[in-house]
Amino acid sequence: MRASTALRALAAAAVLTAPRWLPPRVVDLRVKVFEKVNGDRVLTLPDERHGPEVFERVYADPAADGRSRGAGLSDLFWYWLAPGPEVHQEHLEPGPRYEEVARFTRAMVSGPSGPLAEAATRATAAALDGLPGERVSLVRLRDLMMPVWAEYFYGLVFGEPCPPRARDLIVGHADDVVTALKCTGLRHMRRRARLTRYLRRRVAAGDVVRPLPDSLGPEERVHFLQGTFFNTAVVQMSEGMAHLLLAIARHPEVQAGLVAEPDDDRYLGHVLDEVLRLYPLFGIAHRITSGEVRLGPGEVLPAGSVVCFSYPEYHATGYERPDEFVPERWESLSAREAHHIPFGVAANRPCPAWRLAPLAMKAATREVLRRYRLDSPVSHTRSIPHRAPCLLIPRDAPQRRGRVAALRGFLRVRDRWEDVARSLVQLVLGTVMVLDARGRRLAGRYFDALDAAGTGPGGPAAPDASAPPRTGSPAQSP
């Protein structure tokens, strides 16, 4: 009797304390699952033996230039990024085709600072206009920001205001991709295909403001636009804004400083630098070595090795209190001299939006803070799988402290228990998708076909990302 009572007490304690101990352990299990994808030829930098200086040297090495061929991890990323991962800018192999595509993207995201910032302000204002202006709104910041950047990048690509139908197609596609990447839901290729069909019509009509790269075929041009501008650009900017606004919401003293000096671009820049340091948008960037790479005296990585560059680990080196959010540290630090590469390194495929992103994010943040006070008690992690729940409190409306306090309490409890359920979902769905991706081998089959045909990229068609896997692994959600 006493034994059964003790067991029931232990079970109850385990359930009640689950929000504290279960999610981190599930994350550890997920990491082990994903490590299996890479096999044994993987080095993650920095690590216990190789510090930040090795990270920097290897990342900038000309031989660390392979992007997809030869890495098991590529099959997984191609699976998540489909359709058209073979022409996604970040997954093209080095060579003339990549250079042409990169030039096109850089040209698309360049321009005078004023119009670029004004476009971000307009798109943000349009999204906020849809919220009630007289009462507190409970939102998920990533969801709030996705229509903003859907409209923004549509305008850059087509040079016209974004119609609601196109915005909804872009948001549906981008949300499906990032949800699968976070392993909080399966991918839905039919949903993604709706945007593909829309873009196919627009490309055929010649509606893109610049001539698309000659090295891409007609369907490749469609997939390139979809993957680069209406997937990665929309997702990364939405995630970046969710991190920035959530950090501001969780640190009232920072928010007060920003509101008191709305035109102080320097302080907002410090806040953004600290957000991108502590919550880098890229968790891991992987490269495949095309030749030997020196790690240190007598230590060489052979050609064909997979190197994973951990942005969070690198960003945690060289700082006092690296795990704390301290924007003031940037008053005496230079982002160029610190261990701070939110947009990659210049020598190895830096993000083409390295100038546009901070400019547009600052403009969007000013518009949000002009209208609302932000408040949120939820957790803040780099992966931000909860999509950043937050209270938007109108600045001009009467303050109802009791309602705000009640909503804060609700958010705090919901966040803890959602984290438990979500972590289990991520473990199960992540495992399902890893197995499915390994069965499909999208990257492996693509490069096998190139080798068999004796052609370079752009020869045989890519494998159908929505076709059933060849190995009987779990099928995708329709």
Buried (B, 14 or more C-beta within 10 A) or exposed (E): EEEEEEEEEEEEEEEEEBBEEBBEEBBEBBEEBBEEBBEEBBBBBBEEEBBBEBBBBBBEBEBBBBBBBBBBBBBBBBBBBBBBBBBBBBBBBBEEBBEBBBEBBBEBBEBEEEEBBEBBBBBBBBBBEEBEEEEBBEBBBBBBBBBBBBBBBBBBBBEEEBEEEBBBBBBBBBBBBBBBBBBBBBBBBEBBBBBBEBBBEBBEEEEBEEEBBEBBEEBBBBBBBBBBBBBBBBBBBBBBBBBBBBBBBBBEEBBEBBBEEEEEEEBBBBBBBBBBBBBBBBBEBBBBBBBEBBBEEEEEBEBBBBBBBBBBBBBBBBBEEBEEBBBEBBEEBEBEEBBBBBBBBEEBBEBBBBBBBBBBBBBBBBBBBBBBBBBBBBBBEBBBBBBBBBBBBBEEEEEEEEEBEEBBEEBBEBBBEBBBEBBEBBBEBBBBBBBBBBBBBBBBBBBEBBEEEEEEBBEBEBBEBBEEBEEEBBBBBE
